[in-house]
Amino acid sequence: MQQERTCNDKTTIKPQYNPTEFRRYFLEIMNNLVFHRSGGDRNLILTDEMRDAVELVCQYMNTEPKLLKNEGWGFAKGLWIYGAFGSGKTILMLTYREVRRRLFQTKCGFKTCVEMNDAFLKMDVYTNKIHGMHAIKNFCDRSDPVERIFDDLGEEETTVNHYGNKFCIMAQILSERHKGFPKTKTHVTTNLRKDQVGEMYGGRIDSRMYEMFNFIRLGGSSNSIDHRKNK
C-alpha cells in the first residue's frame, strides 16, 4: 500500500494512506478474520449498515478530514460501537486492532469486560486474596500508551463485592482513563443502548462517554442481520 504522507505533519490533517486502497485492505483483513473465526463457514456479509460503519472507521484510522464533518467526532476520541447481538461490533474492532498492528505498527489491547472482572476477582494462590486493583492497574493508568478495546460492556457483573464494598470494575476503568484523556485512547463495544449506560454504570460514566468516544451504531437499520446466523 502506497503511503501518502512520509512525515508527521502536525499543521494539517491528511490521510496517511490512499483512501481507496486503505478500505480495500481493511475489508480484506475483516473478511479473513470472519472466515477464520467461523472455522471457514462464513465470509463477510457487507450490508449497507456495515459498509457505513467501515467507512467511518476507515476515515478515523486514516485521519481523513471529512470525518470531522460528523458532529461531535474527533481523532483524539475512541470508538464506541453499540447495537444488537451479532451485528458485527466485535469483528469490526478486531479488524481495527489488526490493521493498527500491521500498517501503523501500533499496539492495541483487546479484552472482554468479563475478562476484566475475572482478572480482578482471581484469587492469589499464595495470599488467598483476590488480585483486585493490582490486576487492572495498567488499564487504569491515566498515561497508558496502549490503545485499549473493551469488548461486550454490560455482559460482566456490573457490581462485585470488594471486601464488603460494592465495586464496579468497568466504571472504575473508564473513569480513570477519562482522567488521562486525550492522552489515553479507549474503545468499547456493547449491546447497551446509550440510555442504559447511565442506569448500569452511573451518571458519571454516562456524562464522560460523550467526551471520550465517537459513536457508531450497528444492528439498528432495516437491513440489519445477525452475522452469526448468516452464511
HELIX and SHEET records of a PDB file:
HELIX    1   1 PRO A   19  ARG A   37  1                                  19    
HELIX    2   2 ASP A   48  MET A   61  1                                  14    
HELIX    3   3 PRO A   65  LYS A   69  5                                   5    
HELIX    4   4 LYS A   89  LEU A  103  1                                  15    
HELIX    5   5 CYS A  113  LEU A  121  1                                   9    
HELIX    6   6 MET A  133  ILE A  136  1                                   4    
HELIX    7   7 ILE A  169  LYS A  179  1                                  11    
HELIX    8   8 LYS A  194  TYR A  201  1                                   8    
HELIX    9   9 GLY A  203  MET A  212  1                                  10    
SHEET    1   A 5 CYS A 108  THR A 112  0                                        
SHEET    2   A 5 GLU A 147  LEU A 153  1                                        
SHEET    3   A 5 THR A 186  THR A 190  1                                        
SHEET    4   A 5 GLY A  78  GLY A  83  1                                        
SHEET    5   A 5 PHE A 213  LEU A 218  1                                        
SHEET    1   B 2 VAL A 160  HIS A 162  0                                        
SHEET    2   B 2 ASN A 165  PHE A 167 -1                                        
END                                                                             
